[in-house]
Amino acid sequence: MLPIITEEMSSEVFSEAFQDVQAWRKNMVQYLKEENPEINSAILEVAKFDENIDLKAVALGAYLSYRLLEIATENDNLGLAEE
């Protein structure tokens, strides 16, 4: 089951990402190349699949989703550790 993403988590990630979208997206590319290269490749392949869609917008949405799920999972794991 996927973890719950709270409004607070969303606000935090959006605030971080939208300060400098291009830099944040580039940092996520580098982070995912190391952390989970298969996901990074999948994001880039999907973004390149259709010429009519904006590659950067697709990648940004995917990276935002990945980061939100990552934070929510970490939060869930902390809760389990405390129990």
Sequence and secondary structure as in RCSB ss.txt:
>XXXX:A:sequence
MLPIITEEMSSEVFSEAFQDVQAWRKNMVQYLKEENPEINSAILEVAKFDENIDLKAVALGAYLSYRLLEIATEN
DNLGLAEE
>XXXX:A:secstr
      HHHHHHHHHHHHHSHHHHHHHHHHHHHHH HHHHHHHHHHHHH TTS HHHHHHHHHHHHHHHHHHHHH
HHHHHHH 
